[in-house]
Amino acid sequence: MDAHGGGAPRRIDGAALLTPFDPVVWFRDRALRVFDLDYRIEIYVPADKRRFGYYSLPVLVGDRIVARIDLKADRQTSALLVQSAWWEPQSRASDADEIAGELVRAASWQGLERISVSGWGDAAEPLAQALHEGVVAVERHRHPRESALAGR
């Protein structure tokens, strides 16, 4: 029981794409302590040294940070590009469906008609699969970093 006579919440439902400026992420020490998330925005990191992408967004599902996704809106082709997608240690197999729903919402509020997923990152394939299983037409594209890693 809490101070108001109610019990603690049993479960937190929902998912969200967090910006690098969200208080959950902005206080890096707390993000590391509470979510085991060592987060740094990589916009100032040279492209060939980026680990997660130019502007990766942490993904919150329930009370866990489960992934990082680097998104880009391509207005000319009306597509939300998933440039990279990476699992975090607290992820579960079912999280791909929750993230797919957030990507559909993100594309919709930006007025984009399609979603395209690159192959860069260990969560890219499961996300593309989850999007394919939904009602969204999903495409695949190749990220330049993906090509560089294939040549090694």
C-alpha positions as CSV (number, residue, x, y, z in Angstrom):
1,M,0.0,0.0,0.0
2,D,1.2,3.5,-0.8
3,A,0.6,6.7,1.3
4,H,-2.8,7.2,-0.4
5,G,-4.1,3.7,0.4
6,G,-3.6,2.3,-3.1
7,G,-1.4,-0.4,-4.2
8,A,1.6,-0.1,-6.4
9,P,0.9,-0.4,-10.1
10,R,1.1,-4.0,-11.2
11,R,2.3,-3.3,-14.7
12,I,3.1,-0.3,-16.9
13,D,1.8,-0.7,-20.4
14,G,2.7,1.3,-23.4
15,A,5.7,2.1,-25.6
16,A,7.5,5.3,-26.6
17,L,10.4,6.5,-28.7
18,L,12.4,8.7,-26.5
19,T,14.4,11.7,-27.8
20,P,17.9,12.3,-26.6
21,F,16.5,15.3,-24.6
22,D,13.9,13.3,-22.7
23,P,14.6,13.4,-18.9
24,V,14.7,9.6,-18.9
25,V,17.8,9.7,-21.1
26,W,19.2,13.2,-20.5
27,F,20.5,12.3,-17.0
28,R,22.9,9.7,-18.2
29,D,24.0,8.5,-14.8
30,R,20.4,7.7,-13.8
31,A,19.7,6.1,-17.2
32,L,22.6,3.8,-16.6
33,R,21.6,3.0,-13.0
34,V,17.8,2.5,-13.6
35,F,17.7,1.2,-17.2
36,D,21.3,-0.2,-17.7
37,L,21.4,2.3,-20.6
38,D,24.8,3.8,-21.5
39,Y,23.5,6.4,-23.9
40,R,25.3,9.0,-25.9
41,I,24.0,10.8,-28.9
42,E,26.4,10.2,-31.9
43,I,25.7,13.2,-34.1
44,Y,29.2,14.6,-33.4
45,V,30.9,11.2,-33.8
46,P,32.5,10.6,-37.2
47,A,30.2,8.4,-39.3
48,D,32.6,5.4,-39.5
49,K,32.9,5.4,-35.7
50,R,29.2,5.5,-34.8
51,R,28.0,2.4,-33.0
52,F,24.3,2.9,-33.1
53,G,23.7,5.7,-35.7
54,Y,23.5,9.4,-36.2
55,Y,20.5,10.1,-34.0
56,S,19.5,6.9,-32.3
57,L,16.4,7.0,-30.1
58,P,16.0,4.8,-27.0
59,V,12.8,2.8,-27.0
60,L,10.8,2.4,-23.8
61,V,8.4,-0.6,-23.6
62,G,6.6,-0.8,-20.3
63,D,9.2,0.0,-17.7
64,R,12.2,-1.2,-19.8
65,I,14.5,0.4,-22.4
66,V,14.5,-2.4,-24.9
67,A,16.1,-1.0,-28.1
68,R,17.8,1.9,-29.9
69,I,16.5,3.0,-33.3
70,D,18.0,5.5,-35.7
71,L,15.2,7.1,-37.7
72,K,15.2,9.5,-40.6
73,A,12.2,11.0,-42.4
74,D,12.7,10.9,-46.2
75,R,10.2,13.4,-47.4
76,Q,10.9,13.0,-51.1
77,T,9.9,9.3,-51.0
78,S,7.4,9.8,-48.1
79,A,9.2,7.1,-46.1
80,L,10.3,6.7,-42.5
81,L,13.7,5.1,-42.7
82,V,14.9,2.9,-39.9
83,Q,18.6,3.4,-40.4
84,S,19.6,1.0,-37.6
85,A,17.9,-0.9,-34.9
86,W,19.7,-2.5,-31.9
87,W,18.4,-4.5,-28.9
88,E,19.2,-3.6,-25.4
89,P,19.9,-6.3,-22.7
90,Q,16.3,-5.9,-21.2
91,S,14.6,-6.7,-24.5
92,R,12.2,-9.6,-25.1
93,A,11.1,-11.3,-28.3
94,S,7.6,-9.7,-28.0
95,D,9.1,-6.2,-28.0
96,A,9.4,-6.1,-31.8
97,D,5.6,-5.9,-32.1
98,E,5.4,-3.0,-29.7
99,I,8.2,-1.1,-31.5
100,A,6.5,-1.8,-34.9
101,G,3.4,-0.1,-33.5
102,E,5.4,2.9,-32.5
103,L,7.1,3.1,-35.9
104,V,3.7,3.1,-37.6
105,R,2.5,5.9,-35.3
106,A,5.7,7.9,-35.9
107,A,5.3,7.6,-39.7
108,S,1.6,8.6,-39.5
109,W,2.1,11.7,-37.4
110,Q,4.9,12.8,-39.8
111,G,2.6,12.3,-42.8
112,L,4.8,9.5,-44.2
113,E,3.3,6.7,-46.3
114,R,5.8,4.0,-45.9
115,I,8.4,2.5,-43.6
116,S,11.8,1.2,-44.9
117,V,14.1,-0.9,-42.6
118,S,17.8,-1.3,-43.3
119,G,19.7,-4.4,-42.2
120,W,22.1,-2.6,-39.8
121,G,21.7,-3.7,-36.2
122,D,20.6,-6.9,-34.4
123,A,17.0,-5.7,-34.1
124,A,16.5,-4.7,-37.7
125,E,15.3,-8.1,-39.0
126,P,12.9,-8.8,-36.2
127,L,11.4,-5.2,-36.6
128,A,11.0,-5.7,-40.4
129,Q,9.3,-9.0,-39.7
130,A,6.9,-7.5,-37.1
131,L,6.1,-4.7,-39.6
132,H,5.5,-7.2,-42.4
133,E,3.0,-9.1,-40.1
134,G,1.1,-5.9,-39.6
135,V,-0.9,-4.0,-42.2
136,V,2.0,-1.7,-43.1
137,A,3.8,-2.0,-46.4
138,V,7.4,-2.2,-45.4
139,E,10.4,-1.9,-47.6
140,R,14.1,-2.7,-47.1
141,H,17.0,-0.4,-47.9
142,R,20.7,-0.7,-47.4
143,H,22.5,1.6,-44.9
144,P,25.9,2.7,-46.0
145,R,27.4,1.4,-42.8
146,E,25.9,-2.0,-43.5
147,S,27.7,-2.1,-46.8
148,A,31.0,-1.2,-45.2
149,L,30.7,-3.9,-42.6
150,A,29.9,-6.5,-45.3
151,G,33.2,-5.8,-46.9
152,R,35.3,-6.6,-43.8
